[in-house]
Amino acid sequence: MTIIRWTGLEVAALRTALRDTQVQFADRIGCSLEAVGKWERRGADITLGAKYSECMDTTRSRLDNEQRERFDAALQDPDDLIQTTCAALSSPSNPAVEVGAQESDDVRRRDFEATVIRHRRNPTDSSPISTDSSHDIVSVLGRAHKLSRAIDPDVIAAIQGDIDAAISQYETRDNSNSFPLLFGQRTFVESLLNDTVRPKQRQQLFEAGAKISGLIGYILVGRGNFPLARAYCVESFQLSELSENMNIRAWSRGLQSFCEYYAGQYAESFEYARDGLAHDQPTQQGARLMINGVARALGKLGDISGVERAVDESYELMQRSGGPDGIPSSITLGCYSEAQIAGNAATAYVSLAMPDSVEEFARIAMPEMNKVGSPWGRSLVMIDLARSRIISDNSDLDSATALIIEALDISSGQPMISLRQRASEFLREATGRWGNNFYTRSVREAIASLPEAK
């Protein structure tokens, strides 16, 4: 038998011949469970596109003799195929039903199954139903069943709590094995999105997915893998848009700005931060976007007045949002603190070769930096101070070298690309001014001894 046109009936027949569940069949041909369900529900009323028709041709060509017989026999009895589709939709083994199933879902399944079977098998029914009408019944009840799909709220709450903790505690806990967990979470969230049609739950899952992808992108920037980091940051922002959460939109834009800054694309870093501020309506991310994105990028671009305005505006945004005490995570979903703004301001003024301003803001940042458990913030401010001391009129290479070696030692356990880049900038500046001597060789050796970022 030659299949001229693949419809939902032929798909159901092929799955029946293979004795696959809908989940197994979807996995076999590389499509979603939802697509298989839709094809089978609509039966002869839907025709597959060229891509999936070719997949079906290939799969059918690999059937053995017994499977071919089952395929041909199934097509000879389309009514039975309809009933098989109903059973697949209402089967407890269907993950769309099984995940987060509640007692009300069991009632809906019984209603679905009873309605279809009553119309298919009751010979005394006063209104005989044609095959076409049976298709309509299956389609309508299939849609009704789909609308009942939901996830256990505790599952979503657990995912949200876990990823929020990972972001807020990122700099104070061991993240050496974080990638497998994050990838597993991202895959799980994707599967859950296929298992619920509840708008609020989908919004919550989009938020969780945006945070997970954003954190993966942040880690990849630290490893220097900018192409893949960009991809995850793009995914984070797209998911944040689907979530319609303005704070997460702004947060995702901040990560894109961060990625481009360390990739050396300062104009792009500036634009992403500015766009993030456009999403700040208002959110907790304004101060972070202004100081970490706008001010630092403008520093690299040599815009002194732009940096000064951005620093002032970041303090205003922090006060407006009620900035926290201490130093939260550098990728916090909340507002930056005064110490974080000062630390980033010092970095911007280093790029402008303004050592007095670097010293001023470093003095504000360091007391809080010394209190917290994160080594990175402290190390970065120390490197900025070291750089300011070799570009000042009263330069002191000896004390600057001691400061930068101490900074690298503090964060040697988990060095990020930011530490390497800034230390390398110090080395270039010092070597350019004093040449290859004892001090510059010491810094070069300290940088070379750093392990790869994890």
C-alpha positions in Angstrom: 0.0 0.0 0.0 1.4 3.4 -1.0 0.7 6.4 1.2 0.0 9.4 -1.0 -1.0 11.7 1.8 -0.2 11.4 5.4 -3.1 12.4 7.6 -3.8 11.8 11.3 -5.4 8.4 10.5 -2.2 7.1 8.9 -0.2 8.5 11.9 -2.5 6.6 14.3 -2.1 3.5 12.2 1.6 3.7 12.1 1.8 4.2 15.9 -0.5 1.3 16.4 1.6 -0.9 14.1 4.7 0.0 16.2 2.7 -0.5 19.5 4.2 2.8 20.7 2.6 5.1 23.2 2.1 8.7 22.0 5.1 9.6 24.1 7.3 6.9 22.5 6.1 7.8 19.0 6.8 11.5 19.5 10.3 10.7 20.6 10.8 8.3 17.7 10.0 10.9 15.0 11.4 13.9 16.9 8.2 16.0 17.5 6.2 17.1 20.5 3.6 14.9 22.3 1.1 17.7 21.6 1.7 17.4 17.8 1.0 13.6 17.9 -2.1 14.2 19.9 -3.3 16.9 17.5 -2.8 14.7 14.4 -4.6 11.7 15.8 -7.5 13.8 17.2 -8.1 15.4 13.8 -7.7 12.2 11.9 -8.4 12.6 8.2 -9.0 16.3 8.6 -5.3 17.2 8.9 -2.5 16.6 6.4 1.1 16.5 7.6 3.7 18.9 6.0 6.5 17.7 3.9 9.0 17.4 6.8 6.9 15.1 8.9 5.5 13.2 5.9 9.1 12.2 5.1 9.6 11.1 8.7 6.5 8.9 8.4 7.7 7.5 5.1 11.1 6.6 6.6 9.5 5.1 9.7 7.0 3.1 7.7 9.8 1.8 5.4 11.5 0.2 8.4 8.5 -1.8 9.6 8.9 -5.6 9.6 6.4 -7.8 8.0 4.3 -8.2 11.2 4.2 -4.5 11.8 3.2 -3.9 8.1 0.3 -6.2 8.6 -0.8 -4.3 11.7 -0.5 -1.0 9.8 -2.6 -2.2 6.9 -5.2 -3.7 9.2 -5.5 -0.5 11.2 -6.2 1.5 8.1 -9.0 -0.9 7.2 -10.8 0.1 10.4 -10.6 3.8 10.9 -13.4 3.7 13.5 -11.2 1.6 15.7 -8.4 4.1 15.3 -10.6 6.8 16.6 -11.4 4.7 19.7 -7.6 4.1 20.1 -6.9 7.8 20.0 -9.5 8.4 22.7 -7.9 5.8 24.9 -4.5 7.3 24.4 -5.8 10.8 25.4 -7.5 9.5 28.5 -4.8 6.9 29.5 -3.2 7.5 33.0 0.1 6.7 31.3 -0.1 9.9 29.3 2.4 12.3 31.0 0.1 15.3 30.2 -2.4 13.8 32.5 0.0 12.2 35.0 2.0 15.2 36.0 0.3 17.1 38.8 -2.9 15.0 38.4 -5.6 15.8 41.0 -8.9 14.2 41.8 -10.7 16.6 39.5 -8.5 15.5 36.6 -9.6 11.9 37.2 -13.2 13.0 37.0 -12.5 14.9 33.7 -10.9 11.7 32.3 -13.9 9.6 33.2 -16.2 12.2 31.6 -14.2 12.2 28.4 -13.9 8.4 28.2 -17.6 7.8 29.1 -18.9 10.3 26.6 -16.9 8.9 23.7 -17.6 5.3 24.5 -21.3 6.0 25.0 -21.5 7.5 21.5 -19.4 4.8 19.9 -20.9 1.7 21.5 -24.5 2.3 22.6 -26.6 0.7 19.9 -29.9 2.1 21.4 -28.8 5.7 21.2 -31.7 7.5 19.5 -29.3 9.8 17.6 -26.8 7.6 15.7 -23.5 9.4 15.2 -21.7 9.4 11.8 -18.0 8.9 11.6 -17.5 12.6 10.9 -19.5 13.5 14.0 -17.4 11.1 16.0 -14.4 13.0 14.9 -16.0 16.2 16.1 -16.7 14.6 19.5 -13.2 13.5 19.9 -11.8 16.8 18.9 -14.1 18.8 21.2 -13.5 16.6 24.2 -9.8 16.4 23.4 -9.6 20.2 23.6 -11.6 20.1 26.9 -9.2 17.6 28.3 -6.2 19.6 27.2 -7.5 22.7 29.1 -7.5 20.7 32.3 -3.8 20.0 32.3 -1.8 21.5 35.2 1.3 21.1 37.3 1.4 20.5 41.1 2.0 24.1 42.4 4.5 22.7 44.9 6.7 21.6 42.0 6.8 25.1 40.5 7.4 26.7 43.9 10.4 24.3 44.5 11.9 25.2 41.1 11.5 28.9 41.8 12.9 28.7 45.3 15.9 26.7 44.1 16.9 29.0 41.3 16.4 32.2 43.3 18.7 30.8 46.0 21.3 29.9 43.3 21.3 33.5 42.0 21.3 35.2 45.4 24.0 32.9 46.9 26.0 32.4 43.7 29.2 34.1 44.9 29.2 32.6 48.4 28.8 28.9 47.6 30.6 26.2 45.6 29.4 26.3 42.0 32.0 23.9 40.6 29.3 21.4 39.7 26.5 23.8 38.9 26.2 23.1 35.2 24.6 19.6 35.3 22.1 20.8 37.8 21.2 24.0 35.8 20.9 22.1 32.6 18.7 19.5 34.3 16.5 22.3 35.7 16.2 24.0 32.3 15.2 20.7 30.6 12.7 20.0 33.4 11.1 23.4 33.0 10.8 22.9 29.3 9.0 19.6 29.9 6.6 21.2 32.4 5.7 23.9 29.9 4.3 21.0 27.7 2.3 19.7 30.6 0.3 22.7 31.6 -2.0 25.2 29.8 -2.8 27.2 32.9 -1.7 30.8 32.1 -0.4 31.6 35.6 1.6 28.4 35.7 3.1 29.0 32.3 4.0 32.5 33.3 5.8 31.1 36.4 7.6 28.6 34.3 8.7 31.2 31.8 10.1 33.2 34.7 12.0 30.2 36.1 13.3 29.4 32.6 14.5 33.0 32.1 16.4 32.9 35.4 18.0 29.5 34.7 19.1 30.5 31.2 20.4 33.8 32.5 22.5 32.2 35.2 23.9 29.7 32.7 24.8 32.7 30.4 26.5 34.5 33.4 28.6 31.4 34.2 29.6 31.0 30.5 30.8 34.7 30.4 33.0 33.8 33.4 34.5 31.0 31.4 35.0 33.2 28.4 32.6 31.3 26.2 30.9 34.4 24.7 29.1 32.9 21.7 27.2 30.3 23.9 26.8 32.9 26.7 25.1 35.2 24.2 22.7 32.5 23.1 21.6 31.7 26.7 21.3 35.4 27.4 19.1 35.8 24.3 17.0 32.9 25.5 16.7 34.4 28.9 15.4 37.6 27.6 12.9 35.9 25.3 11.5 33.9 28.1 11.4 37.0 30.3 9.2 38.7 27.7 6.9 35.7 27.6 6.7 35.9 31.4 5.6 39.6 31.2 7.7 40.2 34.3 9.3 43.6 33.9 11.9 43.0 36.6 13.2 39.8 34.9 13.2 41.5 31.5 15.5 44.3 32.9 17.6 41.6 34.7 18.1 39.7 31.5 19.1 42.8 29.6 21.7 43.4 32.3 23.2 40.0 31.7 23.4 40.7 27.9 25.2 44.0 28.7 27.5 42.1 31.1 28.3 39.6 28.4 29.2 42.2 25.7 31.3 44.2 28.2 33.7 41.3 28.8 33.6 40.4 25.1 34.9 43.9 24.4 31.8 45.1 22.6 31.3 48.2 24.7 28.8 50.0 22.4 26.6 46.9 22.4 27.0 46.6 26.2 25.8 50.2 26.5 22.8 49.6 24.2 21.6 46.5 26.1 21.8 48.4 29.4 19.9 51.3 28.0 17.2 49.0 26.6 17.0 47.3 30.0 16.3 50.7 31.6 13.5 51.2 29.1 12.0 48.0 30.6 12.4 49.4 34.1 8.9 50.6 34.8 10.1 50.8 37.6 11.9 47.6 38.8 14.7 46.8 41.2 17.2 46.6 38.4 17.6 50.3 37.5 20.7 51.0 39.6 22.5 47.9 38.5 21.8 48.6 34.8 22.9 52.2 35.1 26.2 51.6 37.0 27.2 48.0 35.8 26.0 48.6 32.2 25.8 52.2 31.2 28.6 53.7 33.4 31.2 51.0 32.8 30.6 50.8 29.1 30.8 54.6 28.8 34.1 54.5 30.7 35.5 52.1 28.1 34.2 54.5 25.4 35.9 57.4 27.0 32.8 59.5 27.8 33.7 61.3 31.1 30.5 63.4 31.3 28.4 60.3 30.5 30.0 58.3 33.3 29.5 61.1 35.8 25.8 61.4 34.9 25.4 57.6 35.1 27.0 57.4 38.5 24.8 60.1 39.9 21.7 58.5 38.3 22.5 55.1 39.7 22.6 56.5 43.3 19.3 58.2 42.6 17.7 54.9 41.3 19.1 53.0 44.4 17.6 55.5 46.8 14.3 55.4 44.9 14.2 51.6 45.2 15.4 51.5 48.8 18.8 49.9 48.2 19.8 47.1 50.6 22.6 47.1 53.2 25.7 45.1 52.6 26.4 43.5 49.3 23.9 41.2 47.6 24.9 39.0 44.6 26.3 40.8 41.7 23.4 39.3 39.6 20.8 40.0 42.2 17.2 40.2 41.2 16.9 43.0 43.6 18.6 46.4 43.9 22.3 47.1 44.0 23.7 48.5 47.3 25.7 51.7 47.8 28.9 49.6 48.0 28.2 47.8 44.7 27.5 51.1 43.0 30.8 52.5 44.4 32.8 49.5 43.3 31.4 49.7 39.7 32.0 53.4 39.6 35.7 52.8 40.5 35.9 50.5 37.5 34.4 53.1 35.2 36.9 55.7 36.4 39.8 53.3 35.9 38.9 53.1 32.3 39.0 56.9 32.1 42.4 57.0 33.8 41.1 59.1 36.7 42.9 57.7 39.7 41.6 60.2 42.3 38.0 59.2 41.5 39.0 55.5 41.6 40.4 56.0 45.1 37.4 57.9 46.3 34.9 55.2 45.3 37.1 52.4 46.3 37.2 53.8 49.9 33.4 53.7 49.9 33.2 50.1 48.6 36.0 48.3 50.4 34.7 48.4 54.0 31.6 46.4 52.9 33.6 44.3 50.5 35.8 43.1 53.4 32.8 42.0 55.4 31.1 39.7 52.9 32.0 36.1 52.1 32.4 36.7 48.3 36.0 37.0 47.3 35.2 38.4 43.8 33.9 41.8 44.6 36.8 42.5 47.0 39.4 41.3 44.5 38.0 43.4 41.7 38.1 46.6 43.8 41.7 45.8 44.8 42.7 45.4 41.2 41.1 48.7 40.3 43.0 50.3 43.1 46.3 48.7 42.0 45.7 50.1 38.4 44.9 53.6 39.7 48.2 53.6 41.6 50.3 53.0 38.5 48.5 55.7 36.4 48.6 58.4 39.1 51.2 61.2 39.2 52.6 59.6 42.4 52.7 56.1 40.9 53.9 53.3 43.2 54.6 50.0 41.3 55.8 48.2 44.4 52.6 48.7 46.4 50.4 48.3 43.3 52.1 44.9 42.5 51.6 43.7 46.1 47.9 44.7 46.0 47.2 42.9 42.7 48.9 39.7 43.7 46.9 39.7 46.9 43.7 40.2 44.9 44.5 37.3 42.6 45.3 35.1 45.6 42.0 35.9 47.3 40.0 34.6 44.3 42.3 31.9 43.1 39.9 29.1 43.9 37.3 30.2 41.3 38.8 32.9 39.1 36.4 34.6 36.7 37.3 36.1 33.4 36.8 39.6 34.9 39.8 39.0 37.2 42.0 37.8 34.4 41.0 40.6 32.1 41.6 43.4 34.7 44.8 41.8 35.9 46.0 41.6 32.3 45.2 45.2 31.7 47.3 46.1 34.8 50.2 44.1 33.4 50.0 45.8 30.0 49.9 49.2 31.6 52.8 48.5 34.0 54.9 46.8 31.4 54.3 49.7 29.0 55.6 52.1 31.6 58.3 50.2 33.4 59.2 47.4 31.0 59.9 43.8 32.0 61.2 43.9 35.5 60.8 42.0 38.8 57.4 43.5 39.6 55.8 42.9 36.2 57.2 39.4 36.0 55.7 38.7 39.4 52.2 39.7 38.2 52.6 37.7 34.9 53.5 34.6 36.9 50.5 35.2 39.3 48.1 35.4 36.3 49.6 32.4 34.6 49.2 30.3 37.8 45.5 30.9 38.0 43.4 27.8 37.2 40.8 27.8 34.5 37.5 29.4 35.6 34.9 26.8 36.7 
